[in-house]
Amino acid sequence: MEKKYPLPPFNEETAKEKVQLAEDAWNSKDPSKVAMAYSKDTEWRNRTSFINGRQEVETFLAHKWENELDYTLKKELWGFRNNRMAVRFEYEYRDLSGQWFRAYGNENWEFDDDGLMTKRFASINDLKIEEADRKL
């Protein structure tokens, strides 16, 4: 049986820990590692993409990090209740042409009893920036 600690229901400490673990995993830019935090039948909305299942997550992330170079992410817990969380995030990357971006957004997460994320709904906006304006 797969388990991804900490498990719900979350308190403030375990919710913050879960967010930090997610940030650390995404900053590894390892699609296989990141995908293991999601249930086999996870459902995502990422901008205008609808992604279903762990394998599609892994494929999506591999493509993402092939095109979003020098990716660095920061996540912040906004709220939580039982097995759900709201998270604010920002990340920076450069595209294949060298243009830098900062992306801002919010995510809603839902977890199963084993601590695997079953739903991730992300709203994201990108802003072109100069390299000198990077914060992360």
N, C-alpha and C positions, 0 to 999 in steps of 0.2 A: 504494500500500500504506500503510495506517494504521500508525503507530508512536507509542507514548506512552512517552517516556524518563522515567527510566532503565529499561533492559530487564533481565529476568532472564538468568542467575541473579544474585541480589542478594548484596551484601556488606553490612556494617553501615552504611556510608556511604550506599550507594544505596537501601537499605531505608528508612533514616530520611528520605532525600530524597523517596521515593515517598509516605511517610506525610504529610510536610509539604505536598507538592503536593496531595494529596487533601484535607487540612484547608483549605488555601487555596481550593480550588475549591468545596467545600461551603459555606464561609463567604461566597462570592460570591452564593449563593442564586440562581444562574443555571442552571436545569435543563438547558438545551441544552449549556452548557459542561461541567457535571458529567457528563452522559451520554456525552460523547465519550471519557471515560476507560475506558468499558466496551465489551466486544466486542459486535458486532451480535446475538449469540445468548447474551448473558450470562444467568446464572441467579442469582436473589436469593432469600433468605428474610429478610424484615424483620419482626420480631415474628411475627405470624401471617399475613402476606402473602407470597405466592409470585409473583415478578415475573420475566418472561421476555422478554429482548430489550431493546435500547437504547431503542426507542420507549416501551415500558412503563415503563422507568426514568424517562425524561423526564416522562411523564404523572404518575407517582407523585410525583416531586419537586416538580412544579408544584403539585399538590394539597397536599403537605406544607407548602410554604412559604406557601401561601395561608392555612393554618390555624395554623402555628407562627410567630408574629410575633416580631421582634427576636431571631431565632435566632443563637446563637453557639456554635461547636463547638471542642473541643480533642481532638486525637488523640495517642496515644502508642504507639510500637512496643513490642510485648511479645516478639516473636520472629520469626525468618524462617528459611527453608531453601529453597534453589533458587528456585522460582517461587511460593512461598507465604509468607504473613505472618499473624501474629496481632496484632491491634491493640485497645487499650483506648481508650475514648472517653467523654467526657461533653459534654453540651450543655445550654443553657438556652434557654427560649422562653416566651412567654406565649400563651395561647389567645385566642380571639375575645372571651371574657368578661373578659379581663384577668388571669386566674389565671396565675401563674408556675410553671414546672416546671423541674426538673433531671432529665435523662435520663442514665443510666449504661449502659454495655454493652461487649460484646466482639464483634469481627468476625473472621472467618476469610476471607482473600482468596486467590484463585488467579489467576495471570496466564498469558497465552499468550506465545509467543516475541516478539511485537511490543509487549509491555508493556501490553496491554489486559486489564482484569480480566474473567475469564470466570465467576468465582463469587464471591459475597459472601453470607456467612451471618452475620446479626446477631441477637444476643440483647440486648434493651433493657428496662430498667425505668425508670419515671417516678416522680418524687417531687414532690409539691406543695411549693412554697417561697414564702416572702414575698419581695417585691421587694428588701427590705433584706438578704436572705440570699444574693443573687446573688454568684457568684464570678467569672464570666467577663465 
